Amino acid sequence: MRTRHYPPHQPSNLNELLETAAEALAQKYKREGTFTNPNNVKEYLKLKLGSYDREVFALMLLDNQHQLIRFDELFFGTIDAASVYPREVVKAALNANAGAVIFAHNHPSGDPEPSSADRRITTRLSDALSLIDVRVLDHIVVGEDCVSFAERGWI
């Protein structure tokens, strides 16, 4: 009896390819330790959020050693805005038993410069999560490049 060998699964589209790459990075960083390196986080988030044509707000839910528990895309918006609700962010952190989070969202325009609304919601979310002892490590805006609030001293 001959054994038939099938080719490895090939991604059918760009989004599937990017998702596969992002998951491979997540596994690599999990083996290496943590998501404490901002460049690792940016690389991962660019793969996860960079191809969307509308704003998506997501959470990286991390344990106390900053290892990824899971990545949640929580809010989907339009080409230039997404409504973000602190209550839902707190629920997600509690459900994952997260010790820390990293906020992330994309700017489909490609310009990663944070808006004043981005800064305001980051403060509101940070305040809400501090009440339940969940640390906010960063907020990354993904565009052609990525901007880190922590690197700018805003968190």
C-alpha positions in Angstrom: 0.0 0.0 0.0 1.4 3.4 -1.0 1.3 6.2 1.4 0.0 9.4 -0.1 1.8 12.6 1.0 -0.2 15.8 1.0 1.4 19.2 0.8 1.4 21.2 4.0 -1.5 23.4 4.5 -1.1 26.6 2.4 -2.8 29.8 3.5 -5.6 30.7 1.1 -5.3 34.5 1.5 -3.2 37.3 2.9 -5.2 37.5 6.2 -4.7 33.8 6.9 -1.0 34.1 6.1 -0.6 37.1 8.5 -2.6 35.2 11.2 -0.3 32.2 10.8 2.8 34.4 11.1 1.4 36.2 14.1 0.7 32.9 15.9 4.3 31.6 15.1 5.7 34.8 16.6 3.5 34.4 19.7 4.9 30.9 20.2 8.4 32.1 19.6 8.1 34.9 22.2 6.4 32.5 24.6 9.4 30.2 24.4 11.9 33.1 24.7 10.1 34.6 27.7 7.9 37.6 27.5 6.3 40.4 25.6 8.4 43.0 27.5 10.4 44.0 24.4 8.4 46.8 22.6 9.9 45.7 19.2 8.5 42.2 19.7 5.1 43.6 20.6 5.1 45.9 17.6 6.1 43.1 15.2 3.3 40.9 16.6 0.7 43.6 16.5 1.6 44.7 13.0 0.8 41.2 11.8 -2.4 41.0 13.8 -3.9 44.4 13.0 -2.0 45.8 10.0 -4.2 44.4 7.2 -7.6 45.7 8.5 -9.4 48.4 6.4 -11.3 49.6 9.5 -10.3 50.4 13.0 -10.0 47.5 15.4 -9.3 47.8 19.1 -7.6 44.8 20.7 -6.1 43.6 24.0 -3.0 41.5 24.6 -3.9 39.8 27.8 -0.8 38.8 29.8 0.0 36.9 32.9 2.2 38.3 35.7 5.3 37.3 33.8 4.0 39.1 30.7 3.5 35.9 28.7 0.5 36.1 26.3 -2.6 34.4 27.7 -4.6 35.5 24.6 -5.2 38.2 22.1 -8.7 39.6 21.9 -10.1 41.8 19.2 -12.8 43.6 21.2 -14.2 46.5 19.1 -14.6 47.0 15.4 -15.2 50.5 14.0 -15.1 52.4 10.8 -12.3 53.7 8.7 -11.3 56.3 11.3 -12.9 55.5 14.6 -13.9 52.6 17.0 -16.1 52.9 20.1 -14.3 51.4 23.1 -16.1 50.6 26.3 -14.1 50.3 29.6 -16.6 47.9 31.1 -15.9 45.3 28.3 -12.2 45.8 28.6 -12.4 45.1 32.4 -14.5 42.0 31.8 -12.0 40.7 29.3 -9.1 41.2 31.7 -11.0 39.5 34.5 -12.2 36.6 32.3 -8.6 35.9 31.3 -7.3 36.4 34.9 -4.8 38.8 33.3 -2.1 40.5 35.4 -1.3 43.0 32.7 -2.5 44.2 29.4 -1.3 45.9 26.3 -3.9 48.0 24.3 -3.6 48.0 20.6 -5.5 49.5 17.7 -4.8 50.2 14.1 -5.1 53.3 11.9 -6.2 52.1 8.5 -4.9 55.4 7.0 -1.4 54.2 7.7 -0.6 57.2 9.9 0.2 55.7 13.4 0.2 59.1 15.2 -2.1 58.8 18.2 -5.1 61.2 18.4 -6.2 63.1 21.5 -9.1 60.6 21.6 -6.6 57.8 21.7 -4.8 59.4 24.6 -8.1 60.0 26.5 -9.4 56.5 26.1 -6.0 55.1 27.2 -6.3 57.1 30.4 -9.9 56.0 31.0 -9.0 52.3 30.5 -5.9 52.5 32.6 -7.9 54.1 35.5 -10.6 51.4 35.2 -8.0 48.5 35.2 -6.1 49.9 38.1 -9.1 49.4 40.2 -8.8 45.6 39.7 -5.0 45.6 39.9 -4.3 44.9 36.2 -1.2 46.8 34.9 -1.3 48.6 31.6 2.1 48.1 30.0 1.5 50.0 26.7 -0.9 51.1 24.0 0.4 50.5 20.5 -1.0 52.2 17.5 -0.4 50.3 14.3 -0.1 52.0 10.9 2.7 51.9 8.4 4.9 51.9 11.5 3.9 51.5 15.1 3.8 54.1 17.9 4.2 53.0 21.5 2.6 55.2 24.3 5.1 53.7 26.8 8.1 54.7 24.6 6.7 58.2 24.5 6.4 58.3 28.3 2.6 58.5 28.2 2.1 55.3 30.3 
